[in-house]
Amino acid sequence: MAKELGKDKFGVQRTMRRKDFFGDSLGMFALNTMSGLVGQMTYFYTDKVGVAAGSVATILLICKIIDAFTDLIMGNIVDHTKPGKEKYRPWLLKAGIPAGILTVLMFTVPKGSSGLQVAYLLITNVLFTAVAYTAVCIPYTSLMIVRTNSQEERGRMGTWRAASGYVSGMIIAVAIIPLTNMLGGTQSAWIKFGAIAGALVILAFLICYLTSRETVQDASAAANPEEEEEPVPFLEAVVKLFHNKYWVMILVMNFFVNVLYGIGGASGAYYAKWIYGNDNLMGIMGAVGMIPTLLGFILVGPMIKHLGVTKTLKVSFLIGCVSNVVRIVNPYHFGFNVTMGCFGTFANIPMMCLMGVLTAMSIDYNEYQYGKKMVASSQAASSFGCKIGSGLGASVIGWCLAAVAYDATLSVATMATKQAIFTFSIYIPMIMFGILFIMSCRFDLEKRLPALKEEIARRKAQK
């Protein structure tokens, strides 16, 4: 007989066991596999297919802008699902299987004219990121809200998701360059890698679907279906969200976080190849990066327990900023930069674990301010900033390289190329972490939330 779950330290009923956390986290494994591959596409397109860096940067940004708007559309679709039906879980299959197929197609760029290649890049990237990824990401991130009412369990879900996402991200970072080089280093080798990744994406989404469920959150709503929250018209929801100052702050923070993510996902291969002189060092860099990743996931729980969510983020952002400042001292030394990069990697862990929790807080604030949570619309509109940010991060790399007339066929990088790489690898992340630190210092919702929830409960009791 299964052990009773009991209640958390705040008196809220727990609903999840370890297998539930694991199964739920595989959704993030699949999503980060997809986004990790997108992060490597700049290098693949410029150095393996031969597309101009400026063209690649512009295409990726256009795709992300389209992707951001489809997030808003998807949020509206989910929020307007008919009452009584599952809103979120079915999309893990509806969009998860096509996502795995499109993973392979991303690498099958045809030979021929540059115009044909650019068109193929645009179409496949839009289908991959703006359609398939969005159609599963918005419902998946929203599952946290309907899976449990416990902030403690939501925090654990965030940690499990971030850990699983980092595992997939590190697999991409460690394996993709050495493995594709071992297979010949050609486009064909990358297609084979894409096929393996696509199969993993489908499998992960399938397991996540089988282990997930949408728990009834409000007993009164369950007893009286007519009390279920009515969907808010799309434009009205957007206006309300932009009047929620905490949601706006999280939107901006997500934007900067994803600029960093976009840069981090695409910059390593260029740094290894042109600054260290060997792109196979990507494998070593990724393997060493596992150490601070594991330490981060071990320490993030105690950090949250002793510091709280907001202070944990403050500390992590400060570490990220300082580590990049120190890298300026000697940006060429492999050991020194890998060591400082470990601090930067560690700084990423708390924010990846807790951004979902912050968004959940802002959704609770929606209920306090408007009497409606607007769950999927909140997640979708927040994701809008994420998509623009990650697209801009990847595009910044292409534009920096295009500005110095980057030539992938050279045997040694020009000084201008090296400065461009330093700009997107060190200087821009340093500034981004500084801005995030300042914003986290102004976020006070965490300490206000208990009183706000008491007020929400009092209003419901009066009704």
C-alpha positions, 0 to 999 in steps of 0.5 A: 500500500502506498504511503500517505503523502500528507501535507507540506509545511504550509498545510497544503496537501501533497499530490506527487511522488518521486516517479511523478517528479521524474516523469514530469521532468522528462518534458523539460528534457525533451524541450531542452534537447530541442532548444539545445539543438537550436543553439547549435544551429548557428555553428552548423549552418555557418561551418557545415552548410556554408550559409552566411553568418548574417543571413543565419542571424536574421533568419533565427531572429525572424523565426523567434519573433514568429515563435513569440506570437504563436506563444500568445495564440497557443495560450489563448487556444489552451485557455479556451479549451471546453470545460471538463476536458484536459487542457494541457496534458494531451498536447504532450502527444499532439505536438511532441511526436511531430517535434521529434520528426522535425528535429531530424528535418532541421539538419537536412538542408538541401544542397543548391542555391543560397536562396533555396537553403535560406528558404529551407532554414526559414520554413523548418525553423518556423515549424520546429520552434514556432509551431511544434515547440510552442504547441507543447511548451505552453501546455507543459509549463502550465501543468505546474499550476494544475498539478499541485497547489503546494508551493513546496511541490512546485519548487521541487517540480522546478528543480527536477525540471531544471535538472532534467533540462540541464542533463539534456543540455549537457549531453548536447554540449558534451557530445555533439561536436566530438560525436559528429566529428567522429562520424566524419564532421560532415552534414551527414554526421549531424543528420545522424545525430539529429535522428538520435535526438529526435527519437529521444524527444518523442520517447521523453514526451511519451513518458511525460504524458503517461505519468502526468495528470491534471489534478482538480485544484479547487474542491468547490469548482469540482462540486460546481462546474459552473464556478470554473474560471471563465476564459478571459478574452485574449486582448483583455488578458494581455492588458491585464497582464501588463498591469501586473507589475510582477508579471512584467518584471518576470517577463523582462527577467525571462527576456534577459535570462534567455538572451544569456541562454541563447548566447551560451548555447551557440557561443561555445563552439566558436570559442573552442575553435577560434580562441583555443584552436580546437573545437573538440575541446567542446567535449571537455568544456561540457564535461567540466561544466557538469561539475558545477551543474551537479553542485548547483542542483545539490545546493539550490534546495538548501539555498532556497530553504535558507535564503528564499526564492528571491535572495537565491536569485540575487546571489546567483546573478551576482556570481554570474556577473562577477565571474564574467568580470574576472574572465576579462583578465585573461580570456585566452587561458583555457584552464582559467576560463573553464574555471570561471565558466564553472561559476557562470554555469553554477549561477544559471542553476537557481534561475532555471529552477525558479523562473517557473515558480516566480511565474506561478507567484505572478499568476497567484497575484493575477487572482488577487488583483483580478479574481482570475488566474489566466494560467495559460495566457500568463505562461504564453505571454511570459514565454513571448519574452523568452522566445524573443530573448533566446532568438536575440541571443543566438542572433547577436552571435551571427551579427557580431560575426557578420560585422567582422566579416567572419570567414569559416574557411580560415585556419586562424581567426583574425583579431576582429573575429576574436574580439567579436567572440569575446563580446558575445561570450564575456562582455554581453553576459556580464552586463546581462547578469548585472541587470538581472541582479538589479531587478531581483533586488526590486522583486518583493512578491515572495514576502507579500504572497502569504498575506495576498493568499489569505485575502484571496481565501477571505474573498472566496469565503465571503462568496 
